[in-house]
Amino acid sequence: MREIIVDNFAGGGGASTGIELAIGRSVDIAINHDENAIAMHKTNHPDTLHYCESVFDVDPVAATGGNPVGLAWFSPDCRHFSKAKGAKPVKKEIRGLAWIVLRWALAKRPRVMMLENVEEFKTWGPLLADEMRPDPARTGETFNAFVGMLSTGIPADHPALAEVCEFLSIERGSRAGAKAGGWARI
């Protein structure tokens, strides 16, 4: 069975074009909630299967039809982390978009996963209560937990586990919740 390639957060198709130039074929699946982004991607990549919906609404198992995933590409919105955003707080849903990587890791175990974002993504940390702005004392805590979940695992009581379970609609005490934390190793 041929491994497939998935472009999450597909926009105009720049990442997909780069992948195509590197491997000699189009990505198999592109996902984006924005109609204009998908329309542009369809123009640039007509042989790709397009999902015009939130990445959180696409079931990785159903979308891939049982095929193994060779590459899962992720380009989540960077507005929450970018220096250019200014002081305006960004929606919780935007700052947590990277959690979708865990859903794909748990569901499909892609051979390669790539996530591109701005340098400040490494500062991803918990928010101050009721302020929707990062807690400067906890800079990078969520990012480090995110990396840990994909590699060495994190403790079952780590605060980031509650956040990922909330975003992915996983019960913390479930097998999927244990896998999300990585201590049951993805």
N, C-alpha and C positions, 0 to 999 in steps of 0.2 A: 504494500500500500504506500503510495507516494505521500511524503510529508507535505503539509500545507503551510502557508504563510498567512498570518493575520495581522492587519494594520488597525490597531485600536486608535480612536481619536483621529481618524483619517481626515485630512483637510483637502487642500488642492491636489495633493498627491505627490508632494516633494519627497517624503520618506519612501513612499511606494516606488517612485521613479528611481531613487537611489538603490533600493533593494533590487529592482528589475535590472538596472545596469550592472549590478554586482553579480547576479546569479543567472541572468538571461531569460527570466520569465516574470510575468505579473504576479502580484500578491493574489491570493485566492479569495480572501475575505477582507472587506473594509467596513469599519463601523464608525458612525458619527451621528449625533442627534440632529445636526443642522442640515436642513434641506439643501441650502446653497453649497455647503461643503461637499455633500454627497453628489450633487449634480456636477460640480467641477471635477470631483474624483472620477465619476462615471465617464466624463468626457475624456479624461486623460488615461483611464484604465477601464475600457469597455468590457474586458473579459473577466473582471473581478465581480464577485458576488457582493452586493452592497446592502448593508443594514442601516436604515435611517431611523435610528433609535438610540436611546441612552446605552452606554456600554454596560450599565448595571442591569438593563432589561434583556440583554442578549445572553442566552444560555450557551456557554462554551461547548458543551457536549452536543447539544442539538445543532448548533451552527456549523460545527465541523463534521457532522454526519459520521462520526466514528473514526475519521481519519486522524492520524497522529499529527501533532503540530511541530514543525521543524523550527519555526521562528514566530514568536509573538512580539510585535513591536508596539510600544506604548509611548504616546506623546501627550500626556495629560496637560491641561491648562496650567500655565505657569503664573497667572496673575496674582495668586496669593503670595508667591514667593519672590517675584521680581522686584528689583530695586526701583523699577519704573512705575510701580503701582501707586506710589504715594502713600498717604496715611489712611486712606479709606479702607475699612475692613472688607474682606471678601467672604462670600457665602461659605458656610461649612461644607456644602456639597462640592464646591470647587476645590477647596483645600484638601479634600479627602479622595479626589479622583484616582490617585495612585494606588489606592487599596484594591482596585480592579485587577492589578497584577497578581495579587494573592488568589483571587477567584480562579484565574486562568492556571496558576501554578497548582492549585488544589484539584481542579477539574480535569486538566489536560496534560499536565507535566510537560510543557514544551521543552524541546531539546535546548533551545536558546531563547532567552527573553532579553529584550533591550528596552530601556526606558531612557528617553532623552528629556531634559528639562534644563532650566537655568541653574547656574552655580548655587544660587541661594536655596535651592531645594534641599540641600544638606542641612539647612537650619530648621527644617520642619519640626515643630515641637508643639506641646500642648498650649491651649489658649488660656488666658486669664479668665477666671469665672465672670460671666456676664459682660465681657468686654469685646469678645470676638477679635482679639488681637493676641499675638504670640506672647507667651510668658518669657521674658528675657533670661530669667534664671534657669529655664529648661530648654534652651536652644539646642536643636539637633536630637532631642530625646526620641521623638516619634520617628524621625528618619533612621536613627540607629536601630530602633525596634523593627522597623520595616525591613531593613537589611538583615537583621537577625532572624526574622520570621522566614526569610528566603534562604538562609544559610545555616546558622548554628542553633537557632531556636531562641526563645525568650522564656522567662519564668511565667508560670500560669497566672500570677497575680500582677503582671505588668499592666499599667494603665492603657497602653496602646492596644492591648488585646481586646479590651471592651470596645474601643473605637472601631477596629477592623470588623469585629463581629456585628456591630451596629450597622456599618456601611454595607456589609455583605449579607445582612439578614441571617446570621448564623447564631444559634444558641450557644452561649459560652460553654456550657457543660457537655455539649454534644461532641461526637467524634470529629466532626468538621471544625468545631471550635478548638479542639486540642490540636488538630493539624494546622490550623491557622497560626497558632502560636509557635509551631515548629518543633515543640518538644516531642511530638509524635512523628517528627521529620516528614516533610513534604516529600 
